[in-house]
Amino acid sequence: MVKRLLLIIAAFFSWLQTPVIEPGEHCDEDGCKLYDEEGEPVTGWVKTEDGLVYYDPETGLKCFGTAVIDGTSFDFSEDSGLLDLHAVWISADSFIHGHKEVQKYIMIHDTEGSGAPADVAEWMKVSRQGAVASHFIIGRDGSLVQCGHLDDILHHAGWGGPGNFDEIFGTGNNDGLGNGDDLVGTEPLYGYTSYGMNSYSIGIELVHIGGQDYPEAQLETLDRVIRYIDLYYGFEAQIIRHRDWRPSNSDTDINFEPYFENYTDHRRHN
């Protein structure tokens, strides 16, 4: 009985001497690990204010550089460990219309014009007082421009309908007054719905002119962007075309249809 009591006391003092690991990220010469409030290691994908990072489930270490995760190769910043989309940032204060509280859709657009993604972004800055932009612009060579964070409201969807498209898509009326996002005080025009879709979606522009096909490099970047959005939110938002929300709009082109079927089925172009 005394021996057992001594063992219990020894275990208690050993527990007292065990260092308490504060929650948060801890780095040393071996790498960086993340711990929760109970001092347990956190692994897998982690969403931060700046983007996504990944902690290896086996080692607990944060990934830097290139890593293969579940059979897919990902690039991470060598400095921060953030998942790197290799996007060029071109943004403007006028692009951002608030913080998006709800994510439901990924909307695919065509630019209906040529030019590099950077040129399209610069044109957006002067068009309509810079109020219109998409989160991403993908060039025909696969190059990528990002104009806003995923949780930013960017005005890319425009009016939906005509008809009660807000009800069909479950958008709009975020403030109870019918003002879906950025244009506070506006009213539906000519039977079209409010601007609510912008508060529920991410816009992706593909540099494309009607009649062209979509190059492999461009579609591969689109695959990568969609995968990034899925990982960031932790679920698969519905992929739609701009004309699904606004049938009077011509984009996307009919040549996108086979790829769109694949995206809606398994979220890749092939």
N, C-alpha and C positions, 0 to 999 in steps of 0.2 A: 504493500500500500504506500509506504514511504517512497519507495523507488519510483512508483508511478507518479506520485505527486511531484517529485523532483524533475521528472521528465516533462510534466506539464508546465512547471515553472520555467524550465530551460527553454521550452518551445515558445512560451510567452515573451521572454526576454529576447529571444532570437527574432520574433516578429516585431518587437519594438525597435530593434536595431536595423530592420530592413528599410532601406531608403525609400521614401515616398516619391513616386514619379509624378511631377506636376503635369496636368493636362496640357496638351499642345505639342508642337514639334520640337524634337531634341536632335541636334546634329553633333557628330564627333568625326574622328578620322575614318570611321567605317561607313559613314553615310548619315542619312536623316530618317528618323522614325517619328510617328505621330501617336500620341496616347490620349485616351478619353478621360472622362472625369473619375473613373475607377482605376486609372493607371494601367488600363489594358491597351495593347497596341491596336491601332486602327489600320486596316488594310483595304485594298481595292481602290476604286475610283472615289475621289473626294473633291467636292465642289468648293472652291474658294471664291473670295471676292474678285479675284483676277482671272479665274478660269479653272481648269481641271488639272489635278495631279493624280498620280497613281502610286500606291504603296504595295510592293510585292507581297502576296499572301504567305509565301514561304519564309522570306527573310525579314519582312516588315519594312524593308528599305524603300525609300522614295526613288522613283525612276528618273534618270537623267539620260539624255542622248536617245538612242534608238532601242526600243524594246518590243518584243513580240508577245502580245497578250491575247490569249484565246485564238491563236492562229493568225492574228492580224498585226501588222507592223505599225508602230506608232513612234512619232518623233516628239521628244520632250526637250525643253530648253536646258542647255548645259548649266545655266546660271540659276534659274528658278525652279526647274522641274515642271513648269507648266506645259500642258499639251500644246504642241506647236502646229498650227494650221498652215504655216508659211504664208500668211496673209499680209498684204501691205495695208496699213491703216490709213484711210483717208476719210476724215470725219469733219463735221462742222456743227456748231451750236444749233443752227437752224434745223439740222436733221432730227434732233432728239426732241420728242414731244411728251416726255414723262417716263415713268417706270411701269413696265408691264407686269401686272399682278397675275395674269392668267396666260398659260401657253396651251393652245389647242391645235394649231395648224402650222404647217410649213408650206408657204405659197411660192410656186415656181412661176417666174415671169420670163419673157423675152424682152431684150432691149429694143427690138425692132429697128436696130441700127448697128453699124459696125463701129470699130474702134476698140482700143485697149480698155480694160476695166478701169484703169486710173483716169483715162479721158472721160469715161462715162460718169465717174464720181465727181470729177471737176465740173462737168456740165450740170450735174444735179445741184451744185452749189449756187449756180446762177439761174437755174430754171425755177419758175414759180417762187421766187424769193428764197430758194434753197429749202423749201418746206418738204420736198418729196425726195425720198431715198429708200433703198433697200438695205438690209443688213449685210448682204454679200453680193458681189458682182463677180462672175466667173467668165474669164476670157476663153476664146476658142483654143488657145494653146494651154489651157489649164491654169493660167495665172489667176490669182485670187486677191480681191480687195475687200476689206471689211470696213463698213461705215458706221457701225454701232455695236454695242454689246447686246447679247441675246435678250437681256431683260429690258432693253430700251424700247420704247414705242417709236417706230419709224413709220412715216406715212407713205405706204407703198400700195395699199389695197384699193383705196378710193371707194366710191359708192358701190354698194352691192345691189343686185337686182336687175330690173325693177321687180317689185314684189316684196314679200315679207322675208327677205333673206336673213335678217338678224335672227328671226325665230328659227328658220331652217338650220342655220349654222350655230345657233346658241351664242350669239355675240350681241354687243351693244348694250346700252342702258347701264353702263357701269356705275354711273352716279345717280341712277334713278330718274334722270331727266332726259334720257335719250341721247346723251352726249357720250359716245363710245370711247373717245380718246382725246385727240389733240385739238380739234376745232370746236371749242366750247361755245355753245350758243347757236351753232348751226342747226338748221332744220332739214329733214329729208327734202329732196328736190325732184319734182316730176315723177313721183311714185317710187323713187329709189330709197334704199334704207340709209341708216346713219353710217358713220365711219367706224363702227365698232370693231370690224375685223382687224384693224391695226393693233388693237389692244390684246388680241388673242393669237397673234401669228408672227412668224419670222418670214421676211421676204428675201428671196434669192433671185437675182437677175442673171440670165444667161445671155451673153453677147451673141445675137442671132438675128438674121434677116430672113423673112418668110421665103420658103422654098429650099433653104439650106438644110443639110443634115447637121447633126450634132457630133463634133469630133470626139474620139475616144478620150483624149486628154481632158476635155471639158467635162465629160460625164464622170470620169474618175474623180475629178475634184469635187463634183456634186455629190458623189458617193461619200467622200471623205467629210464634207460639210454636214451632210445628213447624219452620218455616224456620230460626229461631234455633238450635234444638237441632241440626239438621242441620249448620249452619255451625260451631257450636261444636266438635262432635266430628269433623267432616270426613267423615262418612258418614251414610247414611240408616238409622237404627234402625227395626226393625219396629214398626209401629203396631198395637196390640191393644186390645180392650175389657177391662174388668175381668172380665167374665163369661167371657172366653176362658180366663183363668187360674183363675177361681173360678166355675164354672157355676151354683152355687146363688145367686149374687148377681144381683140384678135389673138393675143398671145395666150397659150403657147402654140407653136406651129403644129400642123397635122403630123409632121415627121417626128414629133416627140412622142406620139401615142404609144408605140411599142415600148419605149423606155418608161413611160409613165405607168403602163401596166405592170412592168417589173418593179418599179418603185413602190407602187401600192401593194404589191404582193410580197416582196421580200427586201425592199428598201435598197436595192442596187439596180444599176441600169442593165445588167446582164445576168 
